[in-house]
Amino acid sequence: MIQPVYINRISACLPHEPVSNDQMEQRLGQVGARPSRARKLVLRSNGIRSRHYAIDPATLEPTYSNAQLSARAIRGLCDAAAPLSGIDCLVASSSQPDQVMPNHAVMVHGELGNPPCEVVSTSGICLCGMTALKYAWMSVATGQSNDAVACGSEVASNLMRAGNFTNECEQRAEALGKQPELAFEKDFLRWMLSDGAGAVRLSASPNSDGISLRIDWLDILSFADRLPACMYAGADYEGDTLTGWSRFTPAERDARSVLAVKQDVKLLNDNIVKYTVVEALKRILAKRPLQAAAIDHFLPHYSSEFFRDRLSDGLREVGLDIPQERWFTNLTTKGNTGSASIFIILDELFHSGRLKAGETLLCYVPESGRFSSAFMHLTVVAP
């Protein structure tokens, strides 16, 4: 039997004080002999004004592991009325866990120290926060659990710090002439990604003393059958083949910054809206009676303000022209936190006092990894 499921609590953890655009390179470190030429160009395009890093501003050393940041967000869901010990399903995901094995969620469980429960992690990039939420939702909906938590978290700064690129920069300096800095496909991501964690707590009963969000549906689609990998780490292309890190020697991994996050910007720009918006919504609208007039709040995760109008065009193309005054995003102030972004967006809106009973929310999370997309429909419920 499928039962209704409600998001009753939402929490976010953003480490340290916000970092301004002018502070970024000092915090992450400079690659090569001169400041990045890409930084101002990327920041002008993405519109992000501040973000957070799990880096001590004085020592420039990391302050939180990914698992620790996740645990801090999850503890924000707990109090005497909803103790940590009540959680019976924990789903925690990240595009960049602290280690290859064991999985991220068991490390989060270890940080939390709550009693034994079902613990799951889903793999992915931006979308793994939504796949974590879908697992938690289905677990409660089917009666497999009563009190589930889904969490998405990123500590992108660990891979964005300058030391990760020093060897490649030195080896490529001659080929790059008088500009010994990273190829744009790697450098631009240093100014796009930041740190944060967000979590939600689900049950089959709504809050008795405040609003809840009923999960009406959550659809996820992959278009990997049509396109190659666009965003990747721990791998590199050799011709048309994406080769995993274990196939490279240690020297090759350093020389090519194989562990760095990379993105094919042209492939992204040409396909992200076409597939994650237009093609995805064509399939969703074929089975769900969704109309723009019935959506009170649209919560999109996108990596850059550059995509805002293009996203709007994509919605219009499929007949879902949601006016931008009904959009809610905090990209410009919270940064692009990948799998955590949708939870951090929801957290701010949920606690803003703006939501009213009966209102509907449509959440959108694309992933450029190999082009996947998630749309989720929520309804505000009051006691």
C-alpha positions, -999 to 999 in steps of 0.1 A, spaced: 0 0 0 13 34 -10 7 61 17 13 99 15 47 112 25 55 146 40 87 166 43 83 179 78 118 193 86 145 209 64 180 219 74 211 233 57 247 237 68 269 263 50 304 263 65 320 296 78 312 331 67 303 338 30 333 342 7 330 371 -18 342 370 -54 373 390 -45 382 365 -17 379 333 -38 414 329 -52 430 337 -19 409 310 -2 414 284 -29 449 293 -39 465 305 -71 474 281 -98 506 291 -117 525 323 -117 496 347 -123 459 350 -112 433 332 -132 421 350 -163 390 329 -163 378 339 -129 362 373 -137 347 360 -169 331 330 -152 318 351 -123 303 377 -146 284 350 -164 273 328 -134 261 357 -113 273 342 -80 282 369 -55 290 348 -24 295 312 -15 309 291 14 340 269 17 349 244 44 383 261 46 396 279 77 399 316 65 431 321 87 450 288 81 435 279 47 433 243 59 401 222 55 378 223 85 351 197 77 350 164 59 321 158 37 306 133 62 310 159 90 292 185 70 264 161 62 261 152 99 258 188 108 229 193 84 211 162 97 215 172 133 196 204 124 166 182 118 166 169 153 153 181 187 135 166 217 103 162 196 122 145 168 153 129 182 182 116 162 175 81 176 141 80 158 156 79 123 151 44 108 163 52 72 193 74 64 200 82 27 231 104 23 246 112 -11 274 133 -26 291 137 -59 325 138 -41 325 116 -10 356 117 12 367 82 0 360 57 -27 351 30 -2 331 26 20 300 45 9 294 80 20 262 73 40 279 48 64 305 75 71 277 100 79 261 74 101 294 70 120 296 107 125 260 109 138 263 80 161 226 72 160 214 37 166 215 10 138 192 18 109 190 13 71 217 33 55 220 39 18 240 62 -6 231 69 -42 258 78 -67 257 108 -91 265 145 -93 239 171 -88 211 145 -92 222 123 -63 205 145 -38 172 139 -56 178 101 -60 185 101 -22 152 118 -16 134 94 -39 147 64 -20 137 79 13 103 89 -1 96 54 -14 108 38 18 82 57 38 55 55 11 57 17 11 58 14 49 94 1 50 104 30 73 86 55 95 112 83 99 135 88 69 162 113 62 176 123 28 208 144 26 229 159 -2 263 174 5 294 187 -13 329 198 -2 340 208 -37 368 230 -23 388 199 -15 393 193 -52 393 230 -62 424 239 -41 454 250 -61 476 222 -49 456 197 -69 467 213 -101 503 222 -95 519 192 -113 497 196 -144 504 234 -145 541 229 -143 541 202 -170 519 222 -194 535 256 -189 556 254 -221 526 243 -242 505 270 -227 531 297 -235 530 327 -213 497 316 -197 506 287 -174 471 281 -160 446 254 -163 426 245 -194 393 264 -192 373 231 -188 390 227 -154 397 262 -144 362 276 -148 348 250 -124 370 264 -96 348 295 -97 315 277 -101 314 251 -73 312 255 -35 305 237 -2 273 230 17 249 203 29 212 201 32 188 175 46 151 167 48 131 145 73 101 126 60 72 107 76 37 95 67 22 122 89 23 160 85 34 184 111 8 192 138 22 226 145 34 240 112 35 235 75 47 204 57 54 196 21 36 166 6 56 148 -20 32 143 -49 56 128 -74 93 127 -83 104 118 -118 140 111 -128 152 105 -164 186 98 -180 196 106 -215 229 87 -214 218 66 -243 221 97 -265 251 117 -252 286 111 -240 298 121 -205 300 159 -201 310 164 -165 334 139 -148 361 133 -123 385 104 -117 386 99 -155 398 115 -186 391 112 -223 414 93 -246 399 101 -280 362 93 -277 367 69 -247 363 80 -211 390 61 -193 388 56 -155 415 67 -131 427 31 -123 439 28 -159 464 56 -155 497 54 -138 502 76 -107 525 99 -128 498 102 -155 471 109 -130 492 139 -117 502 151 -151 466 151 -164 449 161 -131 427 130 -136 410 135 -102 400 171 -110 364 178 -119 361 186 -156 333 197 -179 329 200 -217 314 235 -218 303 233 -255 285 200 -249 269 214 -219 256 246 -236 244 227 -266 224 201 -247 215 209 -211 182 226 -218 173 205 -248 175 172 -228 171 180 -191 142 205 -197 125 200 -231 129 162 -236 124 154 -200 92 175 -196 78 161 -229 78 127 -212 66 139 -179 37 160 -193 26 130 -213 16 113 -181 10 141 -156 -16 170 -159 9 198 -152 0 234 -160 20 266 -154 -9 284 -139 -12 258 -112 24 261 -100 29 287 -73 67 283 -69 93 270 -93 126 260 -76 152 254 -102 188 243 -96 211 257 -122 248 263 -121 248 298 -136 225 327 -142 237 323 -178 211 295 -180 182 313 -165 166 327 -197 175 296 -216 157 276 -190 127 299 -193 128 294 -231 128 256 -226 98 257 -203 80 279 -228 87 254 -256 68 226 -239 39 249 -228 50 253 -192 57 290 -192 62 297 -155 67 335 -150 101 342 -135 85 362 -106 74 328 -94 109 313 -94 129 309 -62 166 302 -62 195 313 -39 224 306 -63 237 341 -62 241 341 -24 246 304 -15 266 293 -46 264 261 -66 264 233 -41 256 205 -64 236 177 -48 229 199 -18 215 228 -38 179 217 -39 178 211 -2 194 245 5 169 262 -18 140 244 -1 154 252 34 154 289 27 119 290 12 104 266 38 115 289 67 108 322 49 71 324 60 61 328 24 45 294 19 7 290 23 -15 259 26 -25 245 -8 3 261 -27 24 240 -51 61 238 -57 78 224 -88 115 215 -82 140 210 -111 174 195 -109 195 188 -140 228 169 -141 253 173 -169 273 142 -159 257 123 -188 226 144 -190 199 134 -165 170 153 -150 146 153 -120 114 171 -115 95 170 -82 60 183 -74 52 193 -38 21 206 -21 21 228 11 0 212 38 -10 230 71 -24 215 103 
